[in-house]
Amino acid sequence: MFEDVTKEKGSHGRQWNTLHGGYFSNPAVAAPLIEAILNAIDISGTEVIVDLGGGTGFLLHELINCDIVPDIRLVDVDISERQLAAICHNRIVPVHEELTGFMRGDADRETKRFLFVMRSALHYHGRKGLFPVLRHLSSQMKSGEFFVHQTACFERAVDARLMNTLYTRMGTGKWYPTVKRLCECLESAGWKIMSVTPAVALPLTSRELGRRYGLSKSRLLQIRDELADRFGERKNVFSFASDGFFANLHYRIFTCVTV
C-alpha cells in the first residue's frame, strides 16, 4: 500500500480533484454514495462520521453541503499528508494514519455513535490485505453501527482477472475482487450487508494511467497487446485503441451494519 501511495503523490493535493476527468470531485458522480450515507445517518443516531482514506475531504464536504446535523463530528483519515493539507473546510478534522493503524479513539470518544464511510480505498491493500483491513476496521466498530462504502469490484470473475492483470503489469499492488468475494469478506469480517447498489463506473485511458503511474507509451502498448492476447475486448470493461486502451473500473455501494 505504501508503495502505491508514494507513486501517486504527484497526483495528491489540489490536483487530485482533476484526476480522471474530475471523477472524484464530481457531485453528480458521488450522489448515490452521498444518498446512501444520508440514509445511514437518518437511522443510526450518528455522532461521528469517519471517512476512511478520505483524501481531500470531498465526501465530507458534500455532506456539509447537505446540511447534516452541525453537532456531528467529521473526521478524515488518510495516509497522505498532501491530501489532508488540501482539506478546505474547518469543520473537517484530519487524522494522518493508515487504515490498518487507525483506532476508534483517534477520531473521538469511543463511547460515541460512529459511522464509517469510504470511497475507492480497499483496493490499495491488495489481495492479501483485503480481509485483514476489513477485520481491523470491524474491530473498531460497535454492534449496530454502519459502514457505507463504494468499492471497485466486478460481477464476472474474468473481468476482475483482466483488471488485476492490468494493474499488476502497471507495477501496482492494487487488487479488485468480484462482488461475491467482497460480500464474503465483509460478512466474515463482522458485517451484515443491508444493500448493494451500482455506482458510476470510473472511465480510464492508457494515457491517464501512464501519467499516474509513470509508464511510457511503449510499455502501455506492451500491456495492451498482452491483455488483447489473454482476454480480448470485454464489453464495458476493456477495449483497445491504436495508441493504447480504454477501461472502466466498476463500483458498487455497500451499506453494512456491524453485527
N, C-alpha and C positions, 0 to 999 in steps of 0.2 A: 504493500500500500504506500509506504513512504516514498519508494522509488517513483511510482506513478504520479504522486502529488508533486514531487520535485520536478519531474519532466514538464508538468503543466504550469509551473509557477509563472511562466511568461504570459499565460492567459488569465492569471488571477488579478484581483483588484477591479477597478472600474471597467476594464476591457472585457471582463467576464460577461457583462451584460450584452456584448455584441457577438459573442461566440455562437456559431452555428445559426446565423441569421437572427440572433436575439431570442432564441427559443427559451432560454432560462430567465428572461426578463419580460416575457410577453404575458400580460394579464389574461388575455383570452385563452392562451395555451394552458395557463395554470388554473383556470376557473374550475374545472371538475375536481381538482385536488382541494382547492380552497373550499368548495362546497362540502366535500366530504369532511374536512376539518371542522367547519362550522357546525355540521350536523353532530359531530362527536362532542363539541363544546356544549351544545344545547342539552345533551342527555347525560353528561358526565360530571357536572359540577366542577369544571376545570379551574384551578387556581394558578397553575404554572404550565406554560407551553414550552417545550424544549424542541428546537429544530436541530436534529442530528445531522451534522455535515451541512449546516445551513448557509455556508458561504457568505455572500454579501448581505444576507438578511432579507432577500427579496420576498420569500413566503411570509415571513413575519410582518413585513411592511404591508403586504397585501391584506393581511388580517387586520392590521391597524386601520387601513382604508375601509374595511367592512364594519368599523365601529364596534369591535368586540369590547367586552367589559373592561373599563380602564384599570380595574384592580388586578387583572390577570397579568402575571409576570411573564415576560417574553425573553427567552434565553436562546442564543445562537451558539452552538458548539461546533467548532471546526478546527482542523489541524493546521490550517493555513493562516498565518498572521496577516498576510496581504489581503485575504478575503475578509477577515474580520475588520481590518482597518477601513474597508470600503463601506461599512455599515453607515447608513445616513439618517438614522432616527435614534434619538437619545433614549427612547423607551426600550430599545433592544439591548440586552445585556450580553456582551461577548464572553465566551469561555474558550480559551485556547487549549484544546485537548483532543486526542484521538478518541474514536468511539469506543475502542476496547478498554480505554483507561477512564472513561467518563463514569462518575459516580453520581448518584441521585443528589447527594448533598452538595455537589459542585454548583447546582442550579438554584437551590433554595432549601428551606427547611424540609426535612424528609417527611414530616407529617402532613404536608400539603397534598392536594389532589393534583396529580400530574397528567399531562397529555403529551405523548411523544409523537413528533411528526418527522418526515424525512422525504426527500426527493432525490432520486438518482445517486445514491451513495453506496448501496450494498455491494455493487459490482467491484468496487475498489478493493474489497477484501479477498477476492479470488475464490476459486473453487473450495480450497481447504479452509478458508477463513469465514465462509458464509455462515455456517451453523454456529461456530464459536462466538461470532459477534452478535448474532441473534440471541443466543443463550445468555450472553452477558447483559444485553440490553433488557431482556426479560427479567433478569435477576434484579434490575434496578427499578422495577415497577411493582405496584401493589395490585392485588386482585380487583378487577372491575375497572382498571384504568385502560385507556385506549391508546393504540399505536396506529396511526394513519400514515401510510407511505405510498409513494409512487416509485415503483421499481421496474427496471428493464428486465423483461423475461419473454419467452416465446412459447406459443401454443404447441408448435411442432418441434420435435427433437432435432430434426435435420437443420432447421433454421437456427437453433441455438448452437449446434456444432459449427455451422458456417460462420456465425458471428464470433464465436470463441476462437476459431482458427484465424480469422481476420485480426483480432486483437492480439493474439499470440504472435503472429507474423509482424505486427507493428511494434513488437517489443514491450508490450504492457502485460501486467499480471491480472488485468480485469477479466471477469468471468460472468457469463449470463446463464441463468438456469432456465428450465422450462417452467411454465406456470405450475404444473403439477409438482415438480420438485420443490419449488419455492413454498407452495402450500404445505407440503410435508414438513419442511424445515421450520416453518412458522408454528405449526401445530406441535411439533416435537419440542420446540423451544419454550412453549408455555402459553401460546395464544389460541383463542378461538377466533376463527375468521368469520366476520359478520357479512362481508360483501367483497366481491372482486369485480371491478369495472374497468373498461378500457380508458386509456388516456391518449392524448395526441402523440403520435409517433414522432421521433426526432429524425429529420432528414439529414443525411451525412453525404458529403462528397469527398473523394480522394484528395482533392486539393486542400480542403479544410483540415482533414485528418493529417495530411502531410505537414501542414503548418503547426498543428497542435502537438505532434509527436516528433517533429524534426526529421521527417523522412524525405528522401529525394524522389523525384518523379520516376526515375528508373526503378527504384525499389518498390514504389507503389504499383508500377506496371508489372513487376515480377509477382507481386501479391495478387494482383488482378488475374494474371494468367494461371496461377496455381489454383485459385478459387474457381475459375472457369472450368478447369480440368476436373476438379474434385466434385463440384456441386452444380455447375451450370448456373443459369439465372434462376432466382427464386422470386416469384411474384410478391410484390410489396415488401420484399426484404433486401434483395440484392440484384443489381443489374449492371451491365458493362457499358463503357463508352470508349471511344477511340483513344482518349487521353487519360483514362482512369476508370473509375466506377462510382456508382451511387448505392447508398444503403439506407435502410430505415431501421432505427432502433425502436422496438416496440415496448410499450409500457402498460402496466396495469396499476390500478389504485386499490390498495388493500386496506380495509378497515378491520382492525383486530382488537380484541379485548383480552386483557390478562386474566387467566383462569386461576 
